[in-house]
Structure formats: C-alpha cells, structure tokens
Amino acid sequence: MALVIENEELLRLAAAEAANRGVTVSELVESALRKELTPPSSGKAERIRALIKRVNQDRPKSDLSSDHSWLYDENGMPC
C-alpha cells in the first residue's frame, strides 16, 4: 500500500527530519501517526491519588486495622 504526498514542501520537510533522526520517511510517518493516535492521559488517576492522599493525610496511622468487630453486636448482627 502506498501513501502519496503531492506537497513538495511536506516531502522536503519529511525527508530532512527523517535524515536528522536516522530513519526512513516511512518510519518517521509511522512514528508521528502513532504518537497522534495515542489518546492523551486525562490525568484522572493522578487526581484521584492526590485526593486520597489529602483525605488520609490527618488520619492516624494506628487506625489502620482489619478489626471490624466494633461493627457487630454480641450476636454477630450489624449494629
């Protein structure tokens, strides 16, 4: 399959950049397309981590336990 580029300036720029990088024009075009087609990170995960860190910053470290017995009465029913 061929990609036809009829813009002489674009061909010149692509050839010059490919030569600068030591790659072929095909490799240059493939790299550029892959970069453009990769969805940008929304940063959502980083914002969630920052929020969790802010929420937990004043929480005492000794409060970290897997003991949840205080949630149940003497018959094992939730309080």
C-alpha positions as CSV (number, residue, x, y, z in Angstrom):
1,M,0.0,0.0,0.0
2,A,1.4,3.4,-0.9
3,L,0.9,6.8,0.7
4,V,1.1,9.6,-2.0
5,I,2.2,13.0,-0.8
6,E,1.9,15.6,-3.5
7,N,3.0,18.6,-1.4
8,E,6.7,19.3,-2.3
9,E,7.4,21.3,0.9
10,L,6.0,18.5,3.0
11,L,8.1,15.9,1.2
12,R,11.2,18.1,1.8
13,L,10.4,18.5,5.5
14,A,9.8,14.8,6.0
15,A,13.0,13.8,4.2
16,A,15.0,16.3,6.2
17,E,13.6,15.2,9.6
18,A,14.0,11.5,8.7
19,A,17.6,12.2,7.8
20,N,18.1,14.1,11.1
21,R,16.7,11.1,13.1
22,G,18.4,8.5,11.0
23,V,15.2,6.8,10.0
24,T,13.3,6.3,6.8
25,V,10.4,8.6,5.8
26,S,8.1,5.7,6.3
27,E,9.3,5.2,9.9
28,L,9.0,8.9,10.5
29,V,5.4,9.0,9.3
30,E,4.5,5.8,11.3
31,S,6.0,7.2,14.5
32,A,4.2,10.5,14.1
33,L,0.9,8.8,13.4
34,R,1.2,6.5,16.4
35,K,2.0,9.5,18.6
36,E,-1.0,11.4,17.3
37,L,-3.3,8.4,17.6
38,T,-2.4,7.6,21.2
39,P,-5.1,9.1,23.4
40,P,-3.7,11.7,25.8
41,S,-3.8,10.8,29.5
42,S,-6.6,12.7,31.2
43,G,-4.7,12.7,34.5
44,K,-7.8,11.3,36.2
45,A,-5.8,8.6,38.1
46,E,-3.3,11.2,39.3
47,R,-6.1,13.5,40.6
48,I,-7.7,10.5,42.4
49,R,-4.4,9.6,44.1
50,A,-3.9,13.2,45.2
51,L,-7.4,13.3,46.6
52,I,-6.9,10.1,48.5
53,K,-3.7,11.4,49.9
54,R,-5.3,14.6,51.0
55,V,-8.2,12.8,52.7
56,N,-5.8,10.4,54.5
57,Q,-3.1,13.0,55.5
58,D,-4.5,13.6,59.0
59,R,-5.7,10.1,59.7
60,P,-3.7,8.4,62.4
61,K,-1.5,5.5,61.2
62,S,-2.6,3.4,64.2
63,D,-6.2,3.4,62.9
64,L,-5.2,1.1,60.0
65,S,-6.6,-2.2,61.1
66,S,-8.6,-5.1,59.7
67,D,-10.5,-5.5,63.0
68,H,-14.1,-4.6,62.3
69,S,-15.6,-6.3,65.4
70,W,-17.0,-2.9,66.5
71,L,-19.5,-3.1,63.6
72,Y,-21.3,-6.1,65.1
73,D,-23.2,-6.7,68.4
74,E,-22.7,-9.7,70.7
75,N,-25.0,-11.9,68.4
76,G,-22.9,-11.1,65.3
77,M,-25.6,-8.7,63.9
78,P,-24.6,-5.4,62.4
79,C,-25.0,-2.5,64.8
